[in-house]
Structures are given as C-alpha cells and as structure tokens.
Amino acid sequence: MKNVAVILAGGVGSRLGADKPKQFLEIGSRMVIERSIDAFERHKGIDEVAIVMNPEYVGEMEEIVKRNEWKKVSKVLKGGAERYMSTLSAIESYKNAGEVNMIFHDAVRPLVSQAIIDRVIEALERHKAVGVAVKVTDTIWEVDGSTIKSVPNRNILRKAQTPQAFRLSVIKEAYRRGLQDPEMSSTDDCGMVMRYMPEEKIFIVEGEERNMKLTYKEDISYIEMLVNKQK
C-alpha cells in the first residue's frame, strides 16, 4: 500500500503573533516546515509527500521545495480557512489514486521522530485508522465556568498528536458523511472518523512529548533547546 504523507500548513499562526505563518519561522537554521518535511522525506516507508498551504504562500512553498531538492514532494496544494478544508484538499487531490494510506501531519510539529512514523506505518498494516497520542500526566479538571465540575480519570485520557493516518477510502467517506451534517465541526481528522464512521475503530500508537506543536512564542525557545540536544 502506497504511503502518502500530507503536511498540513494552511494556518496563519495568529496565536503566535508573528508577521508570517509560524511554519516559516526558523529554528536552528531550518524552517519549521522544512524540519517537518525532512522527517517524511528521509523515512524509507514514505512513498510520496504532499504539502497543503495557505493559498497566499503556495508560490513561496514551491520555491522552498526546489531549493531543498526533495525527491518525494509531488504536490503543493491550496488549503482552506479551516483545518478540515486542508484535509479535504488532499483527499480531493488523491481521489483517483486508488486505495492509499494518507498520513496527515501538522507542519508545526517539526520534531516528529522516525520511530513515531515507523509505528504509524506498522499500525496501518493492520488498521484503517491510526492516531498518535501520549499519556496525560497532569490532573485534568472539567470546569463549569470558574468552578470544577469533575476530575476525569487521567488513566483513560491521552493528548492527541499527529500524524493521524487512514486508508483514503475511510477518511474520504468520513468527510462525505460529515459534510452532509449542517452542524459539522472538526478539530482533527480522527475526530471526524470517530463521529461519522463510529464503526471504524481508531488504533492509537505511542507518541513522544518532544513531538510538540508550535503554538505560542515561548514554544520556540523550547523547541530550539530540543533541536540543540539532538545534535
């Protein structure tokens, strides 16, 4: 089964407060998005890479692809205002490709390891939907306004990461059903499958704390520290 990595980079990084999307920020002489693509470019189990971009930056991304001479990057696609629109762009682009594995990864998780990608690809041999998550170590409160409503058992909680991977037929059908729902809302692709294809169980593989998402300014220095430790 062909493994297609889809790098989702359609965001504008408003929470970071930078003058450009956070995937273009440099950490240790490499852009965040370059580090994310590098991880899938060099993995032996990835056959192809597609990048879904904010439409305003497609041209810039195409120049970055040329400069890096990545061999596996085959497409730079236009994303949408919402995250799910970027996933839909990739699904539409591969709708005539037959059955393939679609491995969706946030461009702003630049420290995804080869081991995580290994685990995702291995799980795809037995499952049609795969998520990556880490255990919750903090106590979590469910709140009602400014008061605690309940304290969930953290042993049954996980923090979701990416990649999130699916057979193309599964994620395509989940979105087909979801788009018929006038109240559809989506923060991630596993959530779409869980809500609209509950018959398809999502297998979870272990993530890593270092596979963090760049969201706020203070995350930059922490990711830089992790990069330096890796050298």
PyRosetta script that sets phi, psi and omega in degrees:
from pyrosetta import init, pose_from_sequence

init()
pose = pose_from_sequence("MKNVAVILAGGVGSRLGADKPKQFLEIGSRMVIERSIDAFERHKGIDEVAIVMNPEYVGEMEEIVKRNEWKKVSKVLKGGAERYMSTLSAIESYKNAGEVNMIFHDAVRPLVSQAIIDRVIEALERHKAVGVAVKVTDTIWEVDGSTIKSVPNRNILRKAQTPQAFRLSVIKEAYRRGLQDPEMSSTDDCGMVMRYMPEEKIFIVEGEERNMKLTYKEDISYIEMLVNKQK")
pose.set_psi(1, 129.2)
pose.set_omega(1, 179.8)
pose.set_phi(2, -68.5)
pose.set_psi(2, 134.1)
pose.set_omega(2, 179.6)
pose.set_phi(3, -105.6)
pose.set_psi(3, 114.2)
pose.set_omega(3, -180.0)
pose.set_phi(4, -108.9)
pose.set_psi(4, 118.8)
pose.set_omega(4, 174.6)
pose.set_phi(5, -87.8)
pose.set_psi(5, 128.4)
pose.set_omega(5, 178.7)
pose.set_phi(6, -113.6)
pose.set_psi(6, 113.1)
pose.set_omega(6, -179.5)
pose.set_phi(7, -91.2)
pose.set_psi(7, 114.5)
pose.set_omega(7, -176.7)
pose.set_phi(8, -90.7)
pose.set_psi(8, 112.0)
pose.set_omega(8, -174.9)
pose.set_phi(9, -134.4)
pose.set_psi(9, 40.2)
pose.set_omega(9, -176.2)
pose.set_phi(10, -88.6)
pose.set_psi(10, -6.9)
pose.set_omega(10, -175.5)
pose.set_phi(11, -73.9)
pose.set_psi(11, 163.9)
pose.set_omega(11, 179.3)
pose.set_phi(12, -109.8)
pose.set_psi(12, -6.4)
pose.set_omega(12, 175.1)
pose.set_phi(13, 68.5)
pose.set_psi(13, 38.3)
pose.set_omega(13, -175.5)
pose.set_phi(14, -62.9)
pose.set_psi(14, -33.5)
pose.set_omega(14, -178.1)
pose.set_phi(15, -71.3)
pose.set_psi(15, -20.5)
pose.set_omega(15, 179.4)
pose.set_phi(16, -80.1)
pose.set_psi(16, -26.1)
pose.set_omega(16, 179.3)
pose.set_phi(17, 74.1)
pose.set_psi(17, 20.6)
pose.set_omega(17, 179.9)
pose.set_phi(18, -88.0)
pose.set_psi(18, 167.5)
pose.set_omega(18, -178.6)
pose.set_phi(19, -87.7)
pose.set_psi(19, 1.4)
pose.set_omega(19, 176.0)
pose.set_phi(20, -145.0)
pose.set_psi(20, 160.8)
pose.set_omega(20, 178.7)
pose.set_phi(21, -56.4)
pose.set_psi(21, 142.0)
pose.set_omega(21, -172.2)
pose.set_phi(22, -62.9)
pose.set_psi(22, -22.3)
pose.set_omega(22, 179.2)
pose.set_phi(23, -67.7)
pose.set_psi(23, -15.0)
pose.set_omega(23, 179.5)
pose.set_phi(24, -96.1)
pose.set_psi(24, -2.9)
pose.set_omega(24, 177.6)
pose.set_phi(25, -68.1)
pose.set_psi(25, 148.2)
pose.set_omega(25, -179.5)
pose.set_phi(26, -96.3)
pose.set_psi(26, 136.3)
pose.set_omega(26, 174.2)
pose.set_phi(27, -130.9)
pose.set_psi(27, 112.2)
pose.set_omega(27, -179.4)
pose.set_phi(28, 60.4)
pose.set_psi(28, 46.4)
pose.set_omega(28, 174.5)
pose.set_phi(29, 73.6)
pose.set_psi(29, 3.2)
pose.set_omega(29, 176.5)
pose.set_phi(30, -126.8)
pose.set_psi(30, 138.1)
pose.set_omega(30, 175.0)
pose.set_phi(31, -64.0)
pose.set_psi(31, 152.1)
pose.set_omega(31, 177.8)
pose.set_phi(32, -54.9)
pose.set_psi(32, -46.7)
pose.set_omega(32, -178.1)
pose.set_phi(33, -67.4)
pose.set_psi(33, -32.4)
pose.set_omega(33, 177.0)
pose.set_phi(34, -63.0)
pose.set_psi(34, -41.5)
pose.set_omega(34, 179.1)
pose.set_phi(35, -63.9)
pose.set_psi(35, -40.5)
pose.set_omega(35, 179.5)
pose.set_phi(36, -65.2)
pose.set_psi(36, -45.6)
pose.set_omega(36, 179.4)
pose.set_phi(37, -65.9)
pose.set_psi(37, -41.0)
pose.set_omega(37, 178.7)
pose.set_phi(38, -51.5)
pose.set_psi(38, -42.1)
pose.set_omega(38, -175.7)
pose.set_phi(39, -60.5)
pose.set_psi(39, -39.8)
pose.set_omega(39, -178.8)
pose.set_phi(40, -85.1)
pose.set_psi(40, -31.6)
pose.set_omega(40, 177.1)
pose.set_phi(41, -59.4)
pose.set_psi(41, -40.6)
pose.set_omega(41, -175.1)
pose.set_phi(42, -90.6)
pose.set_psi(42, -5.6)
pose.set_omega(42, -179.1)
pose.set_phi(43, -79.0)
pose.set_psi(43, 128.3)
pose.set_omega(43, -174.2)
pose.set_phi(44, -65.5)
pose.set_psi(44, -22.1)
pose.set_omega(44, -177.7)
pose.set_phi(45, -88.4)
pose.set_psi(45, -5.4)
pose.set_omega(45, 179.4)
pose.set_phi(46, -95.0)
pose.set_psi(46, 125.6)
pose.set_omega(46, -177.3)
pose.set_phi(47, -93.4)
pose.set_psi(47, -29.5)
pose.set_omega(47, -172.8)
pose.set_phi(48, -154.2)
pose.set_psi(48, 149.9)
pose.set_omega(48, 178.0)
pose.set_phi(49, -127.5)
pose.set_psi(49, 131.5)
pose.set_omega(49, 172.7)
pose.set_phi(50, -119.1)
pose.set_psi(50, 142.0)
pose.set_omega(50, -179.4)
pose.set_phi(51, -116.5)
pose.set_psi(51, 128.4)
pose.set_omega(51, 177.4)
pose.set_phi(52, -108.6)
pose.set_psi(52, 117.2)
pose.set_omega(52, -170.9)
pose.set_phi(53, -114.4)
pose.set_psi(53, 156.1)
pose.set_omega(53, 162.6)
pose.set_phi(54, -55.6)
pose.set_psi(54, 128.0)
pose.set_omega(54, -174.9)
pose.set_phi(55, -52.7)
pose.set_psi(55, -30.7)
pose.set_omega(55, -178.5)
pose.set_phi(56, -68.4)
pose.set_psi(56, -16.8)
pose.set_omega(56, -173.8)
pose.set_phi(57, -117.2)
pose.set_psi(57, 12.4)
pose.set_omega(57, -179.7)
pose.set_phi(58, -60.7)
pose.set_psi(58, -46.0)
pose.set_omega(58, -180.0)
pose.set_phi(59, -60.7)
pose.set_psi(59, -43.4)
pose.set_omega(59, 178.6)
pose.set_phi(60, -62.9)
pose.set_psi(60, -39.4)
pose.set_omega(60, -179.9)
pose.set_phi(61, -66.7)
pose.set_psi(61, -38.2)
pose.set_omega(61, 178.3)
pose.set_phi(62, -62.2)
pose.set_psi(62, -36.9)
pose.set_omega(62, 176.2)
pose.set_phi(63, -66.5)
pose.set_psi(63, -38.4)
pose.set_omega(63, 178.4)
pose.set_phi(64, -64.7)
pose.set_psi(64, -40.1)
pose.set_omega(64, 178.1)
pose.set_phi(65, -61.6)
pose.set_psi(65, -45.7)
pose.set_omega(65, 179.0)
pose.set_phi(66, -61.4)
pose.set_psi(66, -43.7)
pose.set_omega(66, -177.7)
pose.set_phi(67, -63.0)
pose.set_psi(67, -37.7)
pose.set_omega(67, -178.1)
pose.set_phi(68, -82.3)
pose.set_psi(68, -16.7)
pose.set_omega(68, -179.2)
pose.set_phi(69, 54.8)
pose.set_psi(69, 40.8)
pose.set_omega(69, 175.3)
pose.set_phi(70, -66.0)
pose.set_psi(70, 134.0)
pose.set_omega(70, -177.9)
pose.set_phi(71, -85.1)
pose.set_psi(71, -26.2)
pose.set_omega(71, -172.8)
pose.set_phi(72, -94.4)
pose.set_psi(72, -13.8)
pose.set_omega(72, -179.5)
pose.set_phi(73, -73.1)
pose.set_psi(73, 117.1)
pose.set_omega(73, -176.0)
pose.set_phi(74, -110.9)
pose.set_psi(74, -20.6)
pose.set_omega(74, -174.9)
pose.set_phi(75, -145.6)
pose.set_psi(75, 142.8)
pose.set_omega(75, 165.8)
pose.set_phi(76, -120.7)
pose.set_psi(76, 110.2)
pose.set_omega(76, -172.3)
pose.set_phi(77, -105.4)
pose.set_psi(77, 156.6)
pose.set_omega(77, 176.0)
pose.set_phi(78, -84.9)
pose.set_psi(78, 129.8)
pose.set_omega(78, 176.6)
pose.set_phi(79, -91.9)
pose.set_psi(79, -170.4)
pose.set_omega(79, -179.1)
pose.set_phi(80, -125.4)
pose.set_psi(80, -178.5)
pose.set_omega(80, -177.1)
pose.set_phi(81, -67.1)
pose.set_psi(81, -30.6)
pose.set_omega(81, 178.6)
pose.set_phi(82, -108.7)
pose.set_psi(82, 154.5)
pose.set_omega(82, -177.1)
pose.set_phi(83, -57.6)
pose.set_psi(83, -43.1)
pose.set_omega(83, -175.9)
pose.set_phi(84, -62.2)
pose.set_psi(84, -26.3)
pose.set_omega(84, 178.6)
pose.set_phi(85, -67.1)
pose.set_psi(85, -31.9)
pose.set_omega(85, 177.1)
pose.set_phi(86, -69.6)
pose.set_psi(86, -41.0)
pose.set_omega(86, 175.3)
pose.set_phi(87, -60.6)
pose.set_psi(87, -44.3)
pose.set_omega(87, 179.6)
pose.set_phi(88, -60.8)
pose.set_psi(88, -36.1)
pose.set_omega(88, 178.3)
pose.set_phi(89, -60.9)
pose.set_psi(89, -42.2)
pose.set_omega(89, 178.8)
pose.set_phi(90, -68.7)
pose.set_psi(90, -43.3)
pose.set_omega(90, 178.7)
pose.set_phi(91, -57.9)
pose.set_psi(91, -46.2)
pose.set_omega(91, -179.8)
pose.set_phi(92, -61.6)
pose.set_psi(92, -38.5)
pose.set_omega(92, -178.0)
pose.set_phi(93, -66.5)
pose.set_psi(93, -28.0)
pose.set_omega(93, -176.9)
pose.set_phi(94, -108.8)
pose.set_psi(94, 13.3)
pose.set_omega(94, -173.1)
pose.set_phi(95, -62.5)
pose.set_psi(95, -23.8)
pose.set_omega(95, -179.9)
pose.set_phi(96, -105.8)
pose.set_psi(96, 16.4)
pose.set_omega(96, -175.7)
pose.set_phi(97, -88.6)
pose.set_psi(97, 1.4)
pose.set_omega(97, -172.7)
pose.set_phi(98, 78.6)
pose.set_psi(98, -166.8)
pose.set_omega(98, -179.8)
pose.set_phi(99, -80.7)
pose.set_psi(99, 122.4)
pose.set_omega(99, 176.7)
pose.set_phi(100, -136.8)
pose.set_psi(100, 163.6)
pose.set_omega(100, 172.2)
pose.set_phi(101, -90.4)
pose.set_psi(101, 126.4)
pose.set_omega(101, 178.2)
pose.set_phi(102, -105.6)
pose.set_psi(102, 119.3)
pose.set_omega(102, -175.6)
pose.set_phi(103, -114.1)
pose.set_psi(103, 100.9)
pose.set_omega(103, -173.6)
pose.set_phi(104, -90.1)
pose.set_psi(104, 129.8)
pose.set_omega(104, -179.2)
pose.set_phi(105, -135.8)
pose.set_psi(105, 135.9)
pose.set_omega(105, 176.1)
pose.set_phi(106, -68.7)
pose.set_psi(106, 127.1)
pose.set_omega(106, 179.7)
pose.set_phi(107, -59.4)
pose.set_psi(107, -26.5)
pose.set_omega(107, -176.0)
pose.set_phi(108, -92.3)
pose.set_psi(108, 21.5)
pose.set_omega(108, 166.6)
pose.set_phi(109, -114.0)
pose.set_psi(109, 77.6)
pose.set_omega(109, -170.0)
pose.set_phi(110, -77.7)
pose.set_psi(110, -6.6)
pose.set_omega(110, -175.3)
pose.set_phi(111, -108.4)
pose.set_psi(111, 23.0)
pose.set_omega(111, 175.8)
pose.set_phi(112, -60.4)
pose.set_psi(112, 133.7)
pose.set_omega(112, -174.1)
pose.set_phi(113, -93.2)
pose.set_psi(113, 162.0)
pose.set_omega(113, 174.0)
pose.set_phi(114, -62.6)
pose.set_psi(114, -32.5)
pose.set_omega(114, -179.7)
pose.set_phi(115, -65.7)
pose.set_psi(115, -40.4)
pose.set_omega(115, 177.5)
pose.set_phi(116, -63.4)
pose.set_psi(116, -45.7)
pose.set_omega(116, 179.2)
pose.set_phi(117, -61.9)
pose.set_psi(117, -40.0)
pose.set_omega(117, 174.5)
pose.set_phi(118, -53.4)
pose.set_psi(118, -50.5)
pose.set_omega(118, -175.5)
pose.set_phi(119, -63.9)
pose.set_psi(119, -38.2)
pose.set_omega(119, 179.2)
pose.set_phi(120, -65.0)
pose.set_psi(120, -47.7)
pose.set_omega(120, -178.0)
pose.set_phi(121, -64.9)
pose.set_psi(121, -40.9)
pose.set_omega(121, 178.1)
pose.set_phi(122, -62.4)
pose.set_psi(122, -41.9)
pose.set_omega(122, -179.7)
pose.set_phi(123, -65.9)
pose.set_psi(123, -32.0)
pose.set_omega(123, -179.7)
pose.set_phi(124, -67.2)
pose.set_psi(124, -15.3)
pose.set_omega(124, 177.0)
pose.set_phi(125, -72.2)
pose.set_psi(125, -21.7)
pose.set_omega(125, -175.4)
pose.set_phi(126, -119.2)
pose.set_psi(126, -16.6)
pose.set_omega(126, -174.8)
pose.set_phi(127, -131.2)
pose.set_psi(127, 154.7)
pose.set_omega(127, -179.0)
pose.set_phi(128, -98.5)
pose.set_psi(128, -6.8)
pose.set_omega(128, 177.8)
pose.set_phi(129, -145.9)
pose.set_psi(129, 128.8)
pose.set_omega(129, -173.9)
pose.set_phi(130, -136.3)
pose.set_psi(130, 132.4)
pose.set_omega(130, 174.7)
pose.set_phi(131, -118.0)
pose.set_psi(131, 161.4)
pose.set_omega(131, 176.7)
pose.set_phi(132, -117.8)
pose.set_psi(132, 135.0)
pose.set_omega(132, -178.1)
pose.set_phi(133, -154.9)
pose.set_psi(133, 159.9)
pose.set_omega(133, 174.7)
pose.set_phi(134, -122.9)
pose.set_psi(134, 156.1)
pose.set_omega(134, -179.5)
pose.set_phi(135, -67.3)
pose.set_psi(135, 149.3)
pose.set_omega(135, 176.0)
pose.set_phi(136, -87.0)
pose.set_psi(136, 125.0)
pose.set_omega(136, -179.3)
pose.set_phi(137, -102.9)
pose.set_psi(137, -24.0)
pose.set_omega(137, 178.3)
pose.set_phi(138, -84.4)
pose.set_psi(138, 155.1)
pose.set_omega(138, 168.8)
pose.set_phi(139, -70.6)
pose.set_psi(139, 133.8)
pose.set_omega(139, -178.1)
pose.set_phi(140, -110.2)
pose.set_psi(140, 134.1)
pose.set_omega(140, 176.8)
pose.set_phi(141, -108.7)
pose.set_psi(141, 134.7)
pose.set_omega(141, 164.5)
pose.set_phi(142, -91.9)
pose.set_psi(142, 127.7)
pose.set_omega(142, -173.1)
pose.set_phi(143, -115.9)
pose.set_psi(143, 157.6)
pose.set_omega(143, 172.2)
pose.set_phi(144, -124.8)
pose.set_psi(144, 96.7)
pose.set_omega(144, -173.0)
pose.set_phi(145, 68.3)
pose.set_psi(145, -115.8)
pose.set_omega(145, -178.0)
pose.set_phi(146, -107.2)
pose.set_psi(146, 16.0)
pose.set_omega(146, -179.7)
pose.set_phi(147, -124.3)
pose.set_psi(147, 154.6)
pose.set_omega(147, 179.0)
pose.set_phi(148, -77.8)
pose.set_psi(148, 127.6)
pose.set_omega(148, 178.7)
pose.set_phi(149, -95.1)
pose.set_psi(149, -41.2)
pose.set_omega(149, 178.2)
pose.set_phi(150, -161.1)
pose.set_psi(150, 164.7)
pose.set_omega(150, 177.0)
pose.set_phi(151, -120.9)
pose.set_psi(151, 96.7)
pose.set_omega(151, -177.9)
pose.set_phi(152, -62.8)
pose.set_psi(152, 152.0)
pose.set_omega(152, 176.3)
pose.set_phi(153, -70.6)
pose.set_psi(153, 111.0)
pose.set_omega(153, -175.2)
pose.set_phi(154, -68.0)
pose.set_psi(154, -14.6)
pose.set_omega(154, 178.2)
pose.set_phi(155, -67.0)
pose.set_psi(155, -20.1)
pose.set_omega(155, 178.9)
pose.set_phi(156, -107.7)
pose.set_psi(156, 12.3)
pose.set_omega(156, 178.8)
pose.set_phi(157, -107.7)
pose.set_psi(157, 147.8)
pose.set_omega(157, 175.9)
pose.set_phi(158, -139.1)
pose.set_psi(158, 148.9)
pose.set_omega(158, 173.0)
pose.set_phi(159, -93.1)
pose.set_psi(159, 121.2)
pose.set_omega(159, -177.6)
pose.set_phi(160, -74.1)
pose.set_psi(160, 142.9)
pose.set_omega(160, 173.8)
pose.set_phi(161, -129.8)
pose.set_psi(161, -174.5)
pose.set_omega(161, 167.0)
pose.set_phi(162, -123.3)
pose.set_psi(162, 158.5)
pose.set_omega(162, 14.5)
pose.set_phi(163, -71.3)
pose.set_psi(163, 156.2)
pose.set_omega(163, 166.2)
pose.set_phi(164, -123.9)
pose.set_psi(164, 129.5)
pose.set_omega(164, -168.2)
pose.set_phi(165, -130.1)
pose.set_psi(165, 147.7)
pose.set_omega(165, -173.8)
pose.set_phi(166, -152.3)
pose.set_psi(166, 152.9)
pose.set_omega(166, 161.4)
pose.set_phi(167, -62.1)
pose.set_psi(167, 140.6)
pose.set_omega(167, -179.8)
pose.set_phi(168, -56.1)
pose.set_psi(168, -40.2)
pose.set_omega(168, -178.3)
pose.set_phi(169, -62.0)
pose.set_psi(169, -33.0)
pose.set_omega(169, -178.5)
pose.set_phi(170, -73.3)
pose.set_psi(170, -51.5)
pose.set_omega(170, -177.2)
pose.set_phi(171, -68.5)
pose.set_psi(171, -32.5)
pose.set_omega(171, 177.3)
pose.set_phi(172, -65.9)
pose.set_psi(172, -42.8)
pose.set_omega(172, 180.0)
pose.set_phi(173, -69.1)
pose.set_psi(173, -38.0)
pose.set_omega(173, 177.8)
pose.set_phi(174, -59.2)
pose.set_psi(174, -44.1)
pose.set_omega(174, 179.5)
pose.set_phi(175, -72.4)
pose.set_psi(175, -33.5)
pose.set_omega(175, 176.7)
pose.set_phi(176, -59.7)
pose.set_psi(176, -45.2)
pose.set_omega(176, 178.8)
pose.set_phi(177, -68.3)
pose.set_psi(177, -42.6)
pose.set_omega(177, -177.5)
pose.set_phi(178, -62.2)
pose.set_psi(178, -38.9)
pose.set_omega(178, -178.1)
pose.set_phi(179, -68.9)
pose.set_psi(179, -13.6)
pose.set_omega(179, 175.3)
pose.set_phi(180, -86.0)
pose.set_psi(180, -7.4)
pose.set_omega(180, -179.2)
pose.set_phi(181, -94.7)
pose.set_psi(181, 114.1)
pose.set_omega(181, -178.4)
pose.set_phi(182, -64.8)
pose.set_psi(182, -16.6)
pose.set_omega(182, 179.8)
pose.set_phi(183, -105.6)
pose.set_psi(183, 20.3)
pose.set_omega(183, -178.7)
pose.set_phi(184, -60.2)
pose.set_psi(184, 134.0)
pose.set_omega(184, 171.3)
pose.set_phi(185, -140.6)
pose.set_psi(185, 146.1)
pose.set_omega(185, -175.5)
pose.set_phi(186, -148.4)
pose.set_psi(186, 129.7)
pose.set_omega(186, 172.1)
pose.set_phi(187, -108.3)
pose.set_psi(187, -19.6)
pose.set_omega(187, 176.2)
pose.set_phi(188, -156.7)
pose.set_psi(188, 167.3)
pose.set_omega(188, -173.7)
pose.set_phi(189, -76.0)
pose.set_psi(189, -34.0)
pose.set_omega(189, 175.3)
pose.set_phi(190, -60.9)
pose.set_psi(190, -37.6)
pose.set_omega(190, 177.6)
pose.set_phi(191, -62.5)
pose.set_psi(191, -36.7)
pose.set_omega(191, 177.8)
pose.set_phi(192, -65.7)
pose.set_psi(192, -44.4)
pose.set_omega(192, 179.7)
pose.set_phi(193, -65.8)
pose.set_psi(193, -43.4)
pose.set_omega(193, -179.0)
pose.set_phi(194, -61.0)
pose.set_psi(194, -41.2)
pose.set_omega(194, -175.8)
pose.set_phi(195, -77.3)
pose.set_psi(195, -41.2)
pose.set_omega(195, -171.0)
pose.set_phi(196, -106.7)
pose.set_psi(196, -11.1)
pose.set_omega(196, 173.3)
pose.set_phi(197, -133.5)
pose.set_psi(197, 61.2)
pose.set_omega(197, -176.1)
pose.set_phi(198, -60.9)
pose.set_psi(198, -18.7)
pose.set_omega(198, 178.0)
pose.set_phi(199, -71.6)
pose.set_psi(199, -15.4)
pose.set_omega(199, -178.7)
pose.set_phi(200, -101.2)
pose.set_psi(200, 103.8)
pose.set_omega(200, -177.7)
pose.set_phi(201, -70.6)
pose.set_psi(201, 142.0)
pose.set_omega(201, -178.9)
pose.set_phi(202, -101.6)
pose.set_psi(202, 116.5)
pose.set_omega(202, -179.6)
pose.set_phi(203, -82.9)
pose.set_psi(203, 136.7)
pose.set_omega(203, -177.4)
pose.set_phi(204, -106.8)
pose.set_psi(204, 130.9)
pose.set_omega(204, 171.9)
pose.set_phi(205, -110.6)
pose.set_psi(205, 158.2)
pose.set_omega(205, -175.1)
pose.set_phi(206, -73.5)
pose.set_psi(206, 130.8)
pose.set_omega(206, 174.3)
pose.set_phi(207, -94.3)
pose.set_psi(207, -159.4)
pose.set_omega(207, 179.4)
pose.set_phi(208, -142.1)
pose.set_psi(208, 143.9)
pose.set_omega(208, 179.8)
pose.set_phi(209, -59.6)
pose.set_psi(209, -32.8)
pose.set_omega(209, -178.2)
pose.set_phi(210, -71.5)
pose.set_psi(210, -15.0)
pose.set_omega(210, 178.1)
pose.set_phi(211, -80.3)
pose.set_psi(211, 54.9)
pose.set_omega(211, -173.2)
pose.set_phi(212, -88.4)
pose.set_psi(212, 161.1)
pose.set_omega(212, -179.5)
pose.set_phi(213, -99.5)
pose.set_psi(213, 130.9)
pose.set_omega(213, 175.7)
pose.set_phi(214, -75.5)
pose.set_psi(214, 111.9)
pose.set_omega(214, -177.4)
pose.set_phi(215, -124.3)
pose.set_psi(215, -46.2)
pose.set_omega(215, -175.2)
pose.set_phi(216, -118.0)
pose.set_psi(216, 163.8)
pose.set_omega(216, -177.1)
pose.set_phi(217, -56.1)
pose.set_psi(217, -40.3)
pose.set_omega(217, -177.7)
pose.set_phi(218, -66.2)
pose.set_psi(218, -16.6)
pose.set_omega(218, 177.8)
pose.set_phi(219, -69.7)
pose.set_psi(219, -27.6)
pose.set_omega(219, -175.0)
pose.set_phi(220, -61.5)
pose.set_psi(220, -49.8)
pose.set_omega(220, -178.0)
pose.set_phi(221, -65.1)
pose.set_psi(221, -33.8)
pose.set_omega(221, 179.9)
pose.set_phi(222, -69.6)
pose.set_psi(222, -42.1)
pose.set_omega(222, 177.7)
pose.set_phi(223, -65.2)
pose.set_psi(223, -39.1)
pose.set_omega(223, 176.4)
pose.set_phi(224, -58.6)
pose.set_psi(224, -41.8)
pose.set_omega(224, 178.8)
pose.set_phi(225, -61.8)
pose.set_psi(225, -43.2)
pose.set_omega(225, 179.8)
pose.set_phi(226, -64.9)
pose.set_psi(226, -39.4)
pose.set_omega(226, 177.4)
pose.set_phi(227, -62.2)
pose.set_psi(227, -45.1)
pose.set_omega(227, -179.1)
pose.set_phi(228, -64.8)
pose.set_psi(228, -34.9)
pose.set_omega(228, 178.6)
pose.set_phi(229, -68.0)
pose.set_psi(229, -26.1)
pose.set_omega(229, -177.4)
pose.set_phi(230, -76.9)
pose.set_psi(230, -20.1)
pose.set_omega(230, -176.3)
pose.set_phi(231, -70.5)
pose.dump_pdb("model.pdb")
